[in-house]
Amino acid sequence: MPSKEHTSPWWARAVRPSRPPLPLALMVRAALGMAVPLALGLLTHRLDLGVFAGLGAMHATMNDRAEPTTLRVRRIGTAVLGSALGMLIGTALQHAHVSAAVLGAALTTTAFAAGALSATGPRGSAAGMLLLVSAALGSGMPLPHPWWAAAPMMPAGAAFVFVLGLRHAADPRDRALAAAYDALARMLADLGTPRGAASRQVLTARLNQVQDLLPRKTDPRYEAALAATEAATGLLWARRPVPPEVTDVPARLARAVEQGSGEVGIPDWQPDTPARQALDAALRSAADTVAGREAVIGTDPAPPPDPWRLRARLLSRASTRYGLRVALCIAAGEAVAANYPLSKSYWLPMTIAFVLKPDLGSVFLRAVSRSIGTVLGVALTAALVSLTTDVWALTAIAALCVALLPYATAAHYGLTTIAMTPMALILLQLGGQSSASEFWPRVLDTALASTIVLLFGYLLWPERPRHRIEPRLIEATTTLRAYLDAVTKDAGTKNAGKAEVWLRRTAYRSLADARQEVQQGLSEPPPTGRLAERWLPATAALERLGGAVAAYAAQIRYGGRVPDPAEVDRVRRALDELTAAARAHRPPTTAAARPTKPHDPARSALGRAADELEVLLTN
């Protein structure tokens, strides 16, 4: 039966916020990062510099995570470098008193570079957006004295936020690994139930987080967790539960990781299928690594990062397309600003930059949410300013708004706008750049910017779901095939299983990205939402195939099964057909029936997977 999420209308899915945990440490750092620079500016009568330092602190807060120091340096540093460079460009243009045509051309060129950078990945997305946002702000906000001081004040504010987060009660890698083991325990508890697929998706997200936190030299504990996940995924696909005492083991491993050491006993439960034997072996290896003992995990080291990856992405067709998309919207916005008397012309390109950030979800949803959020944010700000205009009270309100950003960003884009709009307007009020009477024109500016994005960046721009969903599905089928080839190629040799764990990790990460694109498409109106619904069965089938290959690997390693070339070729052909369908923008029209009974361990896991895929591809 389809889930409630998939049977709800698109607009209901679009407005439904998530419920992330409350990131108290990040919220406190965010509040102090804004409050302290503004307070110092008030005390030294240099509020103009305090405002720019506060902006830098806010930009650091938007990109701060509970990560090791080196990763925080890269994430915050990359974002704030883009922010400072954009501010330098914008203030230089304003100081030079360039004409509207030159300003528009400069911001459009900056928009192309920012858009191309945004398509390279999460860090590039943050740096690209802030490059454009700060360039727009710098071109319109009152300049400090001297004019060039605005740009260096932003890294100063960001450095303060970074220093505030230097000390943590525990290593974030340990917390992330413990969270992954807790998610594994939940998935084991959900084996054989309808909740299993959702639990696996949560586990994949937790493993993605751990992988992002790891240094280049992989932690053996992570490799052991991956091996346990592979075995559990095979059991999930086979719909075979395990005894409660086994289900509880990952939770005890999580507590041992949090405490830094500890013995975790593995019950003598005599597993009776290859997948259960794989889980037993993986849990014993995990217990050894958590206790600090060497364990024979049998995997190759993690593949090194590709030094050319960023350059290839920056010069890719996708980056060029996105750069042109952002540049077109900014050019349209600057044309509107040049021909209509907007009191804060920089609000238009700034809003366009926020709405077009590529990794924040649906452009349609962001444009609508931005408009609604701005109306609510302006109304809230007007109410607050009507109660008090005391600078210290306004500083406290700005700090409170920034403190809400870490939670709001994770919950819903509209909530982010509601929190960010009062903060921006109050900063303008503190700098003497605005008054309560100028708050409501920001609603018009935001509506204009959202209309421009919807028109030039969504409706008229040839960026359809097939340019977002289908490339992700092609990548998922490619990585799944590589995983399958690794499982079958080295079967029965001493290299069996060594490389496949990393290929499985890559495959499941690609599957998670594909599902995310489909989920974002489901929150858009037709035809986007309808096309996303048509690709949803294929996405689910590919996720089940990943579990089938994991179960097949266990059958080979522990059950002595010899790969059947005919079965392997059937799955390869099905993957090739699905890839061809995605390239031709032709979603399958038949949904594969999900098995409701446990898989017979005597039968090949790959054979049943081939049957499911062939039913899916029957038109």
PyMOL commands that set and color helices and strands:
alter all, ss='L'
color gray80, all
select helices_A, chain A and resi 4-7+10-15+24-43+47-62+69-95+100-118+122-138+147-164+172-189+196-213+220-238+244-247+249-259+274-290+309-314+317-339+347-355+363-387+391-411+413-430+436-438+441-459+465-467+469-489+500-522+528-559+565-583+605-616
alter helices_A, ss='H'
color red, helices_A
deselect
rebuild
show_as cartoon
